[in-house]
């Protein structure tokens, strides 16, 4: 008989792992107990991944509208087909031509409510197909823009041609698209060079389980020590 374990588990996802990979690993460590996640992170992205364990998986609806917070590094001088560092170069340019005041203004323009077109390299489905599946075949299809809200952006432009943005945004926001659009706005190709989710709703990195430690030790006790009770979920509703 399986041990009954229910609750919420916040994991610091490392680069190179898909969200599904993390779910499978935690499920195996816990002996096959049901585990699900509340919001996908790209494989190269790191940071807060909220998992629900056992009966708590039925409460995923409590997380549907959670805001997210990211630390995004954007590099100017190169654009890619995926809008991030994993893609193929589609354009290059001289980052020294960028007017920093114009860049600051372009960043501020993102704050507030707007509509964003999902990138072709995304998991959004169109006519039953994932967009990234079509993109890999060299196809581009019509997509419907989605309403998003950028609550705030705090910028650090000092390491230019790399800049760092601290972004608080609504669910479904593609930070990769913002990175690409910034380059278009200032006339220099750009891409998202790294992304770290620091918060998801009330869940933060401060409470997150070091997933690499779990991989190294296979430590079930490490996982159990980080699972929070279901009562925390009902308090958020």
URGIGI-V467768 format. One record per backbone hydrogen bond with DSSP energy under -0.5 kcal/mol. CO is the residue of the C=O (numbers start at 1). NH is the residue of the N-H. E is the energy in kcal/mol with one decimal. If there is no record, write none. Layout:
co=CO nh=NH e=E
co=CO nh=NH e=E
//
This chain:
co=3 nh=5 e=-0.8
co=7 nh=53 e=-3.1
co=8 nh=228 e=-3.1
co=9 nh=11 e=-0.6
co=9 nh=51 e=-3.3
co=10 nh=209 e=-3.1
co=11 nh=13 e=-1.0
co=11 nh=49 e=-2.3
co=12 nh=211 e=-0.9
co=13 nh=47 e=-1.8
co=14 nh=17 e=-1.1
co=18 nh=22 e=-1.9
co=19 nh=23 e=-2.1
co=20 nh=24 e=-2.4
co=21 nh=25 e=-2.3
co=22 nh=26 e=-2.5
co=23 nh=27 e=-2.4
co=24 nh=28 e=-2.3
co=25 nh=29 e=-2.4
co=26 nh=30 e=-2.1
co=27 nh=32 e=-3.2
co=27 nh=33 e=-0.6
co=28 nh=31 e=-1.4
co=34 nh=54 e=-3.2
co=36 nh=52 e=-3.1
co=41 nh=19 e=-0.6
co=42 nh=45 e=-1.1
co=43 nh=16 e=-2.2
co=43 nh=17 e=-0.7
co=46 nh=197 e=-3.0
co=47 nh=13 e=-3.1
co=49 nh=11 e=-2.6
co=49 nh=51 e=-0.6
co=50 nh=38 e=-2.0
co=51 nh=9 e=-2.9
co=52 nh=36 e=-2.2
co=53 nh=7 e=-2.0
co=53 nh=56 e=-1.6
co=54 nh=57 e=-1.8
co=55 nh=58 e=-1.7
co=56 nh=59 e=-2.1
co=57 nh=60 e=-1.0
co=59 nh=62 e=-1.8
co=60 nh=63 e=-2.2
co=61 nh=64 e=-0.9
co=63 nh=66 e=-1.6
co=67 nh=201 e=-2.7
co=68 nh=169 e=-2.7
co=69 nh=198 e=-2.2
co=69 nh=199 e=-1.5
co=70 nh=72 e=-0.6
co=70 nh=167 e=-2.4
co=71 nh=196 e=-1.8
co=72 nh=74 e=-0.5
co=72 nh=165 e=-3.0
co=73 nh=193 e=-2.3
co=73 nh=194 e=-1.5
co=74 nh=163 e=-2.6
co=75 nh=191 e=-1.9
co=77 nh=93 e=-1.8
co=79 nh=90 e=-2.7
co=79 nh=91 e=-1.2
co=80 nh=83 e=-0.6
co=83 nh=192 e=-2.8
co=84 nh=87 e=-1.3
co=88 nh=81 e=-2.0
co=91 nh=79 e=-2.7
co=93 nh=95 e=-0.7
co=94 nh=97 e=-1.6
co=95 nh=98 e=-1.4
co=98 nh=100 e=-0.7
co=99 nh=103 e=-2.2
co=100 nh=104 e=-2.6
co=101 nh=105 e=-2.0
co=102 nh=106 e=-2.3
co=103 nh=107 e=-2.2
co=104 nh=108 e=-2.0
co=105 nh=109 e=-1.4
co=106 nh=110 e=-0.6
co=107 nh=110 e=-1.3
co=108 nh=111 e=-1.2
co=112 nh=150 e=-2.5
co=114 nh=148 e=-2.9
co=116 nh=118 e=-0.6
co=116 nh=146 e=-2.9
co=120 nh=122 e=-1.8
co=122 nh=132 e=-2.1
co=124 nh=131 e=-2.5
co=126 nh=129 e=-1.5
co=129 nh=126 e=-2.8
co=130 nh=133 e=-0.7
co=130 nh=134 e=-1.4
co=131 nh=135 e=-2.7
co=132 nh=136 e=-2.0
co=133 nh=137 e=-0.5
co=134 nh=137 e=-1.0
co=134 nh=139 e=-2.4
co=135 nh=138 e=-2.1
co=146 nh=116 e=-3.1
co=148 nh=114 e=-2.4
co=149 nh=151 e=-0.8
co=149 nh=170 e=-2.4
co=150 nh=112 e=-2.4
co=152 nh=168 e=-2.3
co=154 nh=166 e=-3.0
co=156 nh=164 e=-2.3
co=157 nh=160 e=-1.8
co=159 nh=162 e=-1.8
co=161 nh=76 e=-2.6
co=163 nh=74 e=-2.6
co=164 nh=156 e=-2.5
co=165 nh=72 e=-3.0
co=165 nh=167 e=-0.7
co=166 nh=154 e=-2.2
co=167 nh=70 e=-2.6
co=167 nh=169 e=-0.5
co=168 nh=151 e=-2.0
co=168 nh=152 e=-1.5
co=169 nh=68 e=-2.8
co=170 nh=173 e=-1.1
co=173 nh=175 e=-0.8
co=174 nh=178 e=-1.3
co=175 nh=179 e=-2.3
co=176 nh=180 e=-2.1
co=177 nh=181 e=-2.8
co=178 nh=182 e=-2.2
co=179 nh=183 e=-1.2
co=180 nh=184 e=-1.6
co=181 nh=185 e=-2.4
co=182 nh=186 e=-1.6
co=183 nh=187 e=-0.8
co=183 nh=188 e=-2.2
co=189 nh=77 e=-3.7
co=189 nh=78 e=-0.7
co=191 nh=75 e=-2.6
co=191 nh=193 e=-0.7
co=192 nh=85 e=-1.3
co=194 nh=73 e=-2.7
co=195 nh=46 e=-2.3
co=196 nh=71 e=-3.0
co=196 nh=198 e=-0.6
co=197 nh=48 e=-2.6
co=198 nh=205 e=-1.4
co=199 nh=69 e=-2.4
co=200 nh=203 e=-2.1
co=203 nh=200 e=-2.6
co=204 nh=207 e=-1.0
co=205 nh=208 e=-1.1
co=209 nh=12 e=-2.8
co=209 nh=211 e=-1.0
co=210 nh=213 e=-0.5
co=210 nh=214 e=-1.2
co=211 nh=215 e=-2.1
co=212 nh=216 e=-2.1
co=213 nh=217 e=-2.4
co=214 nh=218 e=-3.1
co=218 nh=220 e=-0.9
co=219 nh=223 e=-1.5
co=220 nh=224 e=-2.8
co=221 nh=225 e=-2.2
co=222 nh=226 e=-0.6
co=223 nh=226 e=-1.3
co=223 nh=227 e=-0.7
co=224 nh=227 e=-0.8
co=228 nh=8 e=-2.2
co=229 nh=232 e=-1.6
co=230 nh=233 e=-1.1
co=230 nh=234 e=-1.5
co=231 nh=235 e=-1.5
co=232 nh=236 e=-0.8
co=233 nh=236 e=-1.0
co=233 nh=237 e=-0.7
//
